[in-house]
Amino acid sequence: MKISIAGTGYVGLVTGVCFAETGFNVIYVDTNIGKIEKTKHDIIPI
C-alpha cells in the first residue's frame, strides 16, 4: 500500500518512517526540495 505524507518536518517525517517500518511505501511531498534530497540520501533533515 502507498501512503503520501505532506511535509518532512518533525511530525511528517516521523510518521512516514513509522509507516515505512510496518511495510507501507511512503511518498513525501514538501515545498523544501533540500529536505527531500536529504531523505533520498538517508540524511535526517530535522
HTML snippet that shows the backbone in 3Dmol.js (N, CA, C, O; Angstrom):
<script src="https://3Dmol.org/build/3Dmol-min.js"></script>
<div id="view" style="width:600px;height:400px;position:relative"></div>
<script>
const pdb = `
ATOM      1  N   MET A   1       0.844  -1.167   0.000  1.00  0.00           N
ATOM      2  CA  MET A   1       0.000   0.000   0.000  1.00  0.00           C
ATOM      3  C   MET A   1       0.895   1.236   0.000  1.00  0.00           C
ATOM      4  O   MET A   1       1.962   1.234   0.614  1.00  0.00           O
ATOM      5  N   LYS A   2       0.468   2.273  -0.677  1.00  0.00           N
ATOM      6  CA  LYS A   2       1.218   3.526  -0.741  1.00  0.00           C
ATOM      7  C   LYS A   2       0.539   4.583   0.113  1.00  0.00           C
ATOM      8  O   LYS A   2      -0.687   4.692   0.139  1.00  0.00           O
ATOM      9  N   ILE A   3       1.362   5.362   0.814  1.00  0.00           N
ATOM     10  CA  ILE A   3       0.871   6.455   1.640  1.00  0.00           C
ATOM     11  C   ILE A   3       1.629   7.710   1.242  1.00  0.00           C
ATOM     12  O   ILE A   3       2.840   7.669   1.029  1.00  0.00           O
ATOM     13  N   SER A   4       0.920   8.822   1.142  1.00  0.00           N
ATOM     14  CA  SER A   4       1.541  10.100   0.833  1.00  0.00           C
ATOM     15  C   SER A   4       1.531  10.964   2.096  1.00  0.00           C
ATOM     16  O   SER A   4       0.499  11.103   2.753  1.00  0.00           O
ATOM     17  N   ILE A   5       2.693  11.545   2.429  1.00  0.00           N
ATOM     18  CA  ILE A   5       2.831  12.397   3.604  1.00  0.00           C
ATOM     19  C   ILE A   5       3.173  13.799   3.130  1.00  0.00           C
ATOM     20  O   ILE A   5       4.131  13.983   2.379  1.00  0.00           O
ATOM     21  N   ALA A   6       2.401  14.789   3.562  1.00  0.00           N
ATOM     22  CA  ALA A   6       2.668  16.191   3.213  1.00  0.00           C
ATOM     23  C   ALA A   6       3.543  16.797   4.303  1.00  0.00           C
ATOM     24  O   ALA A   6       3.101  16.986   5.436  1.00  0.00           O
ATOM     25  N   GLY A   7       4.784  17.098   3.948  1.00  0.00           N
ATOM     26  CA  GLY A   7       5.705  17.721   4.884  1.00  0.00           C
ATOM     27  C   GLY A   7       6.706  16.734   5.454  1.00  0.00           C
ATOM     28  O   GLY A   7       6.369  15.597   5.784  1.00  0.00           O
ATOM     29  N   THR A   8       7.962  17.199   5.563  1.00  0.00           N
ATOM     30  CA  THR A   8       9.020  16.353   6.112  1.00  0.00           C
ATOM     31  C   THR A   8       9.603  16.987   7.367  1.00  0.00           C
ATOM     32  O   THR A   8      10.808  16.922   7.611  1.00  0.00           O
ATOM     33  N   GLY A   9       8.738  17.596   8.149  1.00  0.00           N
ATOM     34  CA  GLY A   9       9.169  18.174   9.417  1.00  0.00           C
ATOM     35  C   GLY A   9       9.135  17.125  10.516  1.00  0.00           C
ATOM     36  O   GLY A   9       9.171  15.923  10.251  1.00  0.00           O
ATOM     37  N   TYR A  10       9.065  17.593  11.739  1.00  0.00           N
ATOM     38  CA  TYR A  10       9.110  16.690  12.886  1.00  0.00           C
ATOM     39  C   TYR A  10       7.963  15.682  12.879  1.00  0.00           C
ATOM     40  O   TYR A  10       8.179  14.513  13.199  1.00  0.00           O
ATOM     41  N   VAL A  11       6.777  16.095  12.530  1.00  0.00           N
ATOM     42  CA  VAL A  11       5.621  15.198  12.568  1.00  0.00           C
ATOM     43  C   VAL A  11       5.563  14.320  11.317  1.00  0.00           C
ATOM     44  O   VAL A  11       5.425  13.101  11.422  1.00  0.00           O
ATOM     45  N   GLY A  12       5.668  14.926  10.146  1.00  0.00           N
ATOM     46  CA  GLY A  12       5.528  14.176   8.900  1.00  0.00           C
ATOM     47  C   GLY A  12       6.608  13.135   8.701  1.00  0.00           C
ATOM     48  O   GLY A  12       6.322  12.008   8.298  1.00  0.00           O
ATOM     49  N   LEU A  13       7.856  13.506   8.983  1.00  0.00           N
ATOM     50  CA  LEU A  13       8.957  12.577   8.771  1.00  0.00           C
ATOM     51  C   LEU A  13       8.867  11.380   9.714  1.00  0.00           C
ATOM     52  O   LEU A  13       9.046  10.238   9.290  1.00  0.00           O
ATOM     53  N   VAL A  14       8.594  11.637  10.970  1.00  0.00           N
ATOM     54  CA  VAL A  14       8.491  10.548  11.947  1.00  0.00           C
ATOM     55  C   VAL A  14       7.302   9.649  11.625  1.00  0.00           C
ATOM     56  O   VAL A  14       7.405   8.426  11.723  1.00  0.00           O
ATOM     57  N   THR A  15       6.190  10.238  11.247  1.00  0.00           N
ATOM     58  CA  THR A  15       5.013   9.451  10.888  1.00  0.00           C
ATOM     59  C   THR A  15       5.298   8.568   9.687  1.00  0.00           C
ATOM     60  O   THR A  15       4.942   7.390   9.677  1.00  0.00           O
ATOM     61  N   GLY A  16       5.943   9.139   8.670  1.00  0.00           N
ATOM     62  CA  GLY A  16       6.280   8.372   7.478  1.00  0.00           C
ATOM     63  C   GLY A  16       7.224   7.227   7.757  1.00  0.00           C
ATOM     64  O   GLY A  16       7.067   6.138   7.204  1.00  0.00           O
ATOM     65  N   VAL A  17       8.208   7.464   8.613  1.00  0.00           N
ATOM     66  CA  VAL A  17       9.157   6.406   8.968  1.00  0.00           C
ATOM     67  C   VAL A  17       8.444   5.270   9.703  1.00  0.00           C
ATOM     68  O   VAL A  17       8.729   4.096   9.468  1.00  0.00           O
ATOM     69  N   CYS A  18       7.525   5.623  10.583  1.00  0.00           N
ATOM     70  CA  CYS A  18       6.774   4.585  11.304  1.00  0.00           C
ATOM     71  C   CYS A  18       5.947   3.738  10.339  1.00  0.00           C
ATOM     72  O   CYS A  18       5.904   2.515  10.469  1.00  0.00           O
ATOM     73  N   PHE A  19       5.294   4.379   9.376  1.00  0.00           N
ATOM     74  CA  PHE A  19       4.540   3.626   8.379  1.00  0.00           C
ATOM     75  C   PHE A  19       5.467   2.763   7.528  1.00  0.00           C
ATOM     76  O   PHE A  19       5.136   1.617   7.225  1.00  0.00           O
ATOM     77  N   ALA A  20       6.614   3.293   7.143  1.00  0.00           N
ATOM     78  CA  ALA A  20       7.558   2.537   6.316  1.00  0.00           C
ATOM     79  C   ALA A  20       8.080   1.311   7.061  1.00  0.00           C
ATOM     80  O   ALA A  20       8.267   0.251   6.464  1.00  0.00           O
ATOM     81  N   GLU A  21       8.313   1.454   8.352  1.00  0.00           N
ATOM     82  CA  GLU A  21       8.794   0.320   9.146  1.00  0.00           C
ATOM     83  C   GLU A  21       7.772  -0.810   9.224  1.00  0.00           C
ATOM     84  O   GLU A  21       8.140  -1.968   9.421  1.00  0.00           O
ATOM     85  N   THR A  22       6.491  -0.479   9.071  1.00  0.00           N
ATOM     86  CA  THR A  22       5.453  -1.511   9.132  1.00  0.00           C
ATOM     87  C   THR A  22       5.107  -2.065   7.758  1.00  0.00           C
ATOM     88  O   THR A  22       4.190  -2.877   7.630  1.00  0.00           O
ATOM     89  N   GLY A  23       5.846  -1.625   6.707  1.00  0.00           N
ATOM     90  CA  GLY A  23       5.675  -2.221   5.398  1.00  0.00           C
ATOM     91  C   GLY A  23       5.014  -1.369   4.336  1.00  0.00           C
ATOM     92  O   GLY A  23       4.852  -1.832   3.207  1.00  0.00           O
ATOM     93  N   PHE A  24       4.626  -0.146   4.648  1.00  0.00           N
ATOM     94  CA  PHE A  24       3.993   0.717   3.664  1.00  0.00           C
ATOM     95  C   PHE A  24       5.046   1.400   2.790  1.00  0.00           C
ATOM     96  O   PHE A  24       6.170   1.634   3.236  1.00  0.00           O
ATOM     97  N   ASN A  25       4.687   1.715   1.562  1.00  0.00           N
ATOM     98  CA  ASN A  25       5.520   2.548   0.693  1.00  0.00           C
ATOM     99  C   ASN A  25       5.114   3.993   0.941  1.00  0.00           C
ATOM    100  O   ASN A  25       3.953   4.352   0.744  1.00  0.00           O
ATOM    101  N   VAL A  26       6.050   4.822   1.368  1.00  0.00           N
ATOM    102  CA  VAL A  26       5.756   6.202   1.750  1.00  0.00           C
ATOM    103  C   VAL A  26       6.321   7.152   0.711  1.00  0.00           C
ATOM    104  O   VAL A  26       7.476   7.028   0.301  1.00  0.00           O
ATOM    105  N   ILE A  27       5.495   8.103   0.288  1.00  0.00           N
ATOM    106  CA  ILE A  27       5.906   9.155  -0.629  1.00  0.00           C
ATOM    107  C   ILE A  27       5.756  10.484   0.106  1.00  0.00           C
ATOM    108  O   ILE A  27       4.671  10.832   0.572  1.00  0.00           O
ATOM    109  N   TYR A  28       6.874  11.227   0.203  1.00  0.00           N
ATOM    110  CA  TYR A  28       6.851  12.530   0.869  1.00  0.00           C
ATOM    111  C   TYR A  28       6.639  13.643  -0.142  1.00  0.00           C
ATOM    112  O   TYR A  28       7.153  13.585  -1.258  1.00  0.00           O
ATOM    113  N   VAL A  29       5.877  14.660   0.254  1.00  0.00           N
ATOM    114  CA  VAL A  29       5.676  15.862  -0.537  1.00  0.00           C
ATOM    115  C   VAL A  29       6.032  17.038   0.344  1.00  0.00           C
ATOM    116  O   VAL A  29       5.515  17.168   1.454  1.00  0.00           O
ATOM    117  N   ASP A  30       6.923  17.907  -0.151  1.00  0.00           N
ATOM    118  CA  ASP A  30       7.338  19.063   0.634  1.00  0.00           C
ATOM    119  C   ASP A  30       7.732  20.183  -0.308  1.00  0.00           C
ATOM    120  O   ASP A  30       8.167  19.922  -1.430  1.00  0.00           O
ATOM    121  N   THR A  31       7.590  21.428   0.128  1.00  0.00           N
ATOM    122  CA  THR A  31       7.984  22.569  -0.691  1.00  0.00           C
ATOM    123  C   THR A  31       9.484  22.812  -0.625  1.00  0.00           C
ATOM    124  O   THR A  31      10.033  23.511  -1.477  1.00  0.00           O
ATOM    125  N   ASN A  32      10.153  22.249   0.371  1.00  0.00           N
ATOM    126  CA  ASN A  32      11.595  22.415   0.523  1.00  0.00           C
ATOM    127  C   ASN A  32      12.300  21.241  -0.164  1.00  0.00           C
ATOM    128  O   ASN A  32      12.356  20.137   0.377  1.00  0.00           O
ATOM    129  N   ILE A  33      12.824  21.490  -1.339  1.00  0.00           N
ATOM    130  CA  ILE A  33      13.475  20.434  -2.138  1.00  0.00           C
ATOM    131  C   ILE A  33      14.691  19.875  -1.411  1.00  0.00           C
ATOM    132  O   ILE A  33      15.001  18.691  -1.544  1.00  0.00           O
ATOM    133  N   GLY A  34      15.381  20.711  -0.645  1.00  0.00           N
ATOM    134  CA  GLY A  34      16.573  20.261   0.078  1.00  0.00           C
ATOM    135  C   GLY A  34      16.263  19.142   1.053  1.00  0.00           C
ATOM    136  O   GLY A  34      17.047  18.203   1.190  1.00  0.00           O
ATOM    137  N   LYS A  35      15.126  19.232   1.735  1.00  0.00           N
ATOM    138  CA  LYS A  35      14.743  18.177   2.681  1.00  0.00           C
ATOM    139  C   LYS A  35      14.473  16.861   1.954  1.00  0.00           C
ATOM    140  O   LYS A  35      14.853  15.795   2.438  1.00  0.00           O
ATOM    141  N   ILE A  36      13.827  16.931   0.812  1.00  0.00           N
ATOM    142  CA  ILE A  36      13.541  15.723   0.037  1.00  0.00           C
ATOM    143  C   ILE A  36      14.841  15.082  -0.433  1.00  0.00           C
ATOM    144  O   ILE A  36      14.994  13.863  -0.358  1.00  0.00           O
ATOM    145  N   GLU A  37      15.778  15.896  -0.918  1.00  0.00           N
ATOM    146  CA  GLU A  37      17.064  15.373  -1.381  1.00  0.00           C
ATOM    147  C   GLU A  37      17.837  14.712  -0.238  1.00  0.00           C
ATOM    148  O   GLU A  37      18.481  13.683  -0.441  1.00  0.00           O
ATOM    149  N   LYS A  38      17.777  15.292   0.948  1.00  0.00           N
ATOM    150  CA  LYS A  38      18.468  14.690   2.093  1.00  0.00           C
ATOM    151  C   LYS A  38      17.887  13.324   2.432  1.00  0.00           C
ATOM    152  O   LYS A  38      18.635  12.389   2.720  1.00  0.00           O
ATOM    153  N   THR A  39      16.561  13.197   2.402  1.00  0.00           N
ATOM    154  CA  THR A  39      15.958  11.901   2.734  1.00  0.00           C
ATOM    155  C   THR A  39      16.299  10.848   1.684  1.00  0.00           C
ATOM    156  O   THR A  39      16.380   9.662   2.005  1.00  0.00           O
ATOM    157  N   LYS A  40      16.501  11.265   0.431  1.00  0.00           N
ATOM    158  CA  LYS A  40      16.903  10.314  -0.609  1.00  0.00           C
ATOM    159  C   LYS A  40      18.284   9.718  -0.320  1.00  0.00           C
ATOM    160  O   LYS A  40      18.586   8.603  -0.746  1.00  0.00           O
ATOM    161  N   HIS A  41      19.124  10.472   0.409  1.00  0.00           N
ATOM    162  CA  HIS A  41      20.474  10.008   0.726  1.00  0.00           C
ATOM    163  C   HIS A  41      20.583   9.554   2.179  1.00  0.00           C
ATOM    164  O   HIS A  41      21.675   9.517   2.746  1.00  0.00           O
ATOM    165  N   ASP A  42      19.444   9.210   2.776  1.00  0.00           N
ATOM    166  CA  ASP A  42      19.385   8.704   4.156  1.00  0.00           C
ATOM    167  C   ASP A  42      19.936   9.685   5.181  1.00  0.00           C
ATOM    168  O   ASP A  42      20.544   9.274   6.170  1.00  0.00           O
ATOM    169  N   ILE A  43      19.729  10.970   4.954  1.00  0.00           N
ATOM    170  CA  ILE A  43      20.101  12.007   5.915  1.00  0.00           C
ATOM    171  C   ILE A  43      18.821  12.557   6.526  1.00  0.00           C
ATOM    172  O   ILE A  43      17.884  12.902   5.805  1.00  0.00           O
ATOM    173  N   ILE A  44      18.777  12.638   7.841  1.00  0.00           N
ATOM    174  CA  ILE A  44      17.588  13.134   8.529  1.00  0.00           C
ATOM    175  C   ILE A  44      17.603  14.670   8.507  1.00  0.00           C
ATOM    176  O   ILE A  44      18.528  15.272   9.052  1.00  0.00           O
ATOM    177  N   PRO A  45      16.607  15.317   7.893  1.00  0.00           N
ATOM    178  CA  PRO A  45      16.618  16.770   7.751  1.00  0.00           C
ATOM    179  C   PRO A  45      16.089  17.542   8.955  1.00  0.00           C
ATOM    180  O   PRO A  45      15.931  18.760   8.873  1.00  0.00           O
ATOM    181  N   ILE A  46      15.812  16.874  10.060  1.00  0.00           N
ATOM    182  CA  ILE A  46      15.304  17.602  11.238  1.00  0.00           C
ATOM    183  C   ILE A  46      16.310  17.573  12.357  1.00  0.00           C
ATOM    184  O   ILE A  46      16.061  18.131  13.426  1.00  0.00           O
TER     185      ILE A  46
END
`;
const viewer = $3Dmol.createViewer("view");
viewer.addModel(pdb, "pdb");
viewer.setStyle({}, {cartoon: {color: "spectrum"}});
viewer.zoomTo();
viewer.render();
</script>
